[in-house]
Amino acid sequence: IADGSKYFDTKLYTGNGGTQTLSGLGFSPDMVWFKNRTSAVNHHLLDTVRGANNGANVLYPNLTNAEGANSSLTAFTSDGFTVGSNDSVNKNNNAIAAWAWDGGTSTVTNNDGSIASQVRANPSAGFSIVTYTGTGSSATVGHSLNVAPAIYIIKSRSGTTNWQVSTTVIDGSHDYLILNSTAAKQDSGRAAPTSSVFSTGSGSDLNGSGSTYVAYCFAPVAGYSAMGQFSGNGSTDGPFVHTGFKTSWLLVKNTSASRNWVLLDTARSDFNVANDALYTDLSNAEDTGTGWVDILSNGFKVRTNNASYNASGNTYIYLAFASNPFQANGGLAR
């Protein structure tokens, strides 16, 4: 992918307390994740498979709540979205961040798994949105990526459950973490995902009988996205992680200990050291602490011994998306 902004981008704006349309993305978004940077209000996440429905299908990444209804995202547009008056997405004079992904052009039925799913997929960008109805017994669900997802996030739409983040990037095992929790990783006990399906087990977080679910699946794409692990050294001269592109958006979690999920991006931190953090497990306003990470032309380097980023001997998971791919710039730093 020569230009990551055609598939992922960050939109920063100021709320007006009413209704406003935000434009200028290089694509029509299929998933938008909002966080009010100024006020301690919940994260909001909506997608085109479940529908905007004038905010009727909102999910909250920091909460276990089922789908809610409020005046948040009212429409997806050809190059952006329209928001209503909800404080999380449009509180007057508050700074808001919205992260948007392109999920492809159509939603289709996928019968690859033992449970039929509705899928909107963009295999070239390594991203798909999947919905399905649980059976209460171990099952498989098709994801349409054509490669095994390295990270996939599942949430019950109809029940009060955790956001389960399943991954194979930690030493090749199949583990899970909880997006709305600080908890360390646990072994999943389930089969690893394949190029066509992921496994659900039978628990209420993933496959309760009659419950409805949504899954967001991510696979790495050279020059655009990267998912992996690194080991902390406990030093302010922390580890360098090579992604092969200038990172635009970075999510990091300590998998060895109880720590927050940390979310950074270069739209909010537009020079190094990046220090404007939001936390997926908290409703907190933006944390503008001391410098934590250098965002580089081909990866990122940790600049703190804070345990959320760099405790000695701890293992960390990361998910990153590109801004300006390194190879598309002739290998030169900007």
N, C-alpha and C positions, 0 to 999 in steps of 0.2 A: 504494500500500500504506500503510494508516493506521498499522500497528503492525509494524515490522520484526521484532520478537521472535517473531512467529508463523511466520517462515520461516528465521531465523538467530538463534543465540544462543551465548553463551559460558558454559561451566560450569566453575567453579573448585572443586576439592576436594582433600582430603588423602588420600594413599594409606594403605591399611591392610595391605598385603602379602599379602592373601588374596583375597577376592571381595567386591565391593560393587556395589549398584545405585544409580545416580545418576538422579534424577528432577527434575521441576519445569520441563522445557522446555514451551513452548506448542505443541508439535507432536511427532510421531513422527519422529525424525531418519532421514535416508537416507544421509548422509555425516557421519562424525565424524573429525576430525583432532586427535590428541593430542600434547602435548609436556610432558615432565617439566620443571618450572621449576627444580628444585633440583639435579638431577644431570645430567651430560653423557651422556645416552642418546639414542637415535634418535627422531625423529618417527615416529608411527604413523598410518596412514590406512586406514579401512575404509568400505565402503558396502553398501547393501542389494542392489544388483544382483549384486555378486560374492558377497555373503553374509558374515555374521559367522563362521559355522562354527567357533565356539570359538577364534577367532584364527588360523584356517588360511589366511586370505586377506589378511594384512596387507601393506601396501606402506609403504615408508620414504621420505618426500619428500626427505631429505638424502642418500640413497644411490641407486646405480644397480641395486641388487639386484632380482631377480624377487620375486614373491609369496613370503612366508615363512609359517611356522606357529609360533605361540607362544601363551601363555596371556594374550592381551590382551583384545580385545573379544569377549565370549562371546555377547551378545544385544543386539538393538535392542528397545526397549520402546515403549509408547504415548506416553511423555513423557520418554524418556531412554535409558539403556543400562546394561548390566552388564559390568563389567570383571573380569578374572582377576588373577593375581599378578605378571604381567610388570612389570619395573621401569619401563618407559616409561610405563605407564598406571596403576600402583598400588603403587609402591615405598613401603614403610612410612614414614610421617611426612614424605614428600616432597610438595611442592605441585605439583599437576597442572593444566594447562589443557586443556580440550576444546572445540573449535569445531564446531558442529553446523549442518547445512543440511537443509531440507525439500526433497526431490526429487519430490514428487507421490505418487500413490496406487497406481500399478501399473506393472509392467514389461512392455513390449510389443515386438514385432518391428517394426522400421522398414525399409522397402524403398526409401526415397527415393534412396539412393546405389547405386553399383555393387557395394558390399559391404553385405549385410544386417547390421543391428545390433540389439542388444537395448538398449532405451532406457527409462529412468525419467525423466520430464520434469515440470517445474513451470513452464510458460511464463509464468504470471502473476508468478512470482518470478525469471524469467530464469535458470533453472538446470536442467541435465540431466546425467544420468550415462549414458554410452554404452559398451557393450562390443562388440568385433568381433574377427574373426580375419583376419590379414593375408594378402595374396595375392602380395606381392613385386613388384607393379607398380603404377603410379600409379592411384589409385582415389578414390572419394568415399564418404562415410559420412553417413547421416542422423542429425540431432541432436534433432529434434522441438521446437525452441524457437519456430518460426514467425517468428523474426527472426534475422538473422545474429549469432552470438556475437562479442563484442568481444575476448574472451580465451577460449582453450580449452587445457587442459593434458592431454597424452597421455603414458601410461607403458605400456611392455610389461609384461604380467603374467608372461610366461614367459621373458623374456630379461633379460640384464644390459645395460640401456640407460639413457640420460638421460631425465629428465622434460622434455619439450619444451613450452614455453609459447608458443603462437602468438597473435599479436595484430595488430589493425588500428588501434590507438589512436595509434601513433607516426606523426604526419604522414600518416595515411591509407594508408600502405604496409602490406604483409603481411610481418611480421617474426617472429623467434622468439628466445627466450632459454631458458636452462636453469635450472630451479628448483633443482637440486642443485649449481649452479655459480655462481661470481661473474662469469662471462664477460659481456661486453657483447653487445648485440643483433646479430643478423645478418639479412640478407634471406632470406626463406624460399624464393623461387623458385617458389612454388606459387600457385595461384589462391586468391583471398580467399574466405572462407566466404560462403555465401548463406543465405537464410532457411530452407533445408531441409537443406543438406549442408556438410561441410568436406572439404578435399582432403588426402590423405595423402602423396603422393609414393611412393617405393619403398624408402626406407631402413629400416634395422632399428629405428630409434627410433619409427617411425610405422606401418610396414606390411611387416614381414618375413614371408616366406612361411611360413604355418602357425603364426606366433606369435599369441598372444592379447593384446589391448590393452584399456585402459580410458581414456576421455576424460571430463573434467569441463568442461562448457561454461557460460559465463557471458555474459549479455547485460544491459545496463543497464536498470533499471526506476526510473522517476521516484519520488523519495521513499524509495527502499529501497536501491538499489545504484548505484555509479558506477565507471567505468573510464576512464582518460584519461592524459594526460601533463602535465608542467609543466617549466619551465626553471629551473635553479638560478641564484642570484645571488651565492653565496659569502659571504653576510652572515648574522649572527645575527638580523637582521630579514629573514627569508626570505619566499618567496612564499606567498600565500594561495591555496588551491585550493577553489573552490566546488563542493560536492556536492549541495546542496539539502536536506541532512539532517544530524542529529548523527551523526557517524561512530562506530560501535561497534567496528569491526574494520578495520584498515588494513595493506595490504601495499605496500611501496615498493621499487623497484629502479632503480639508476642504469643506464640503457641505453647510455651513452656510454663507460663505463669498467668495469674489473674491480672490482666491489664486491659486498658481501653483499646478499641479499634481507632486508629488515627488516620484522618483523611486530609491530604494536602493537595493543592493544585497551583499551577503557575499563573492562573488568572488572579487569584487572591494574593499570592506571594509572587510578585513579578520580578524579584531579584533575590539573589542568594545572600544570607542563608534563609531558606523558607521556614517561616515560623507562625503562619496563620493556620491553626489546626481546628478541625471540627471532629467530633467523635460520634460514630454511628450508633453507639449504645447509650448516648446521652442526648437530652434536649438542649444542653448548654449552648450559650452564645459562643461565638468564635473566641478561641484562646490565642492571644497574640503574645506568646511567651518568647523566651530567648531562642536563638537559632538552633534548628534541629537537623535539617537536611539540606545539602546542596543539590539542586536540580541541574544536571549536566547534559551535555549534548548527546551522550551515549549511555546514560544511566543516572544513578544517584549515589551520593555518599553521605553517610550518617555523621553528624557533627556534635553528638551529645552522648552522654552516658546514662540518660534517662531510660529507665527500665522499659518504657513503652516502645522504645526504639532499639536499645542497645545494651541490655544487661549481659554481662560476661557469661558465656556458655549457653545462653538461651537461644532458642530457634524462633525465627520470625517468618511469617508468610507475607507476601506482597502481591498486589494486583496493580498493574500500571498500564496507562494508555498514552499514546504518542501525541506530541505537538508537531514538531518538525523532524521527520525521520533523519537519522544520522547519515545514512547512505545517500539520501536524496539531496543532501547538502554537500556532496563530494567529500564527506568525512571531516568537514571543518566545523569547529565550534563556532557558536554565534556569540 
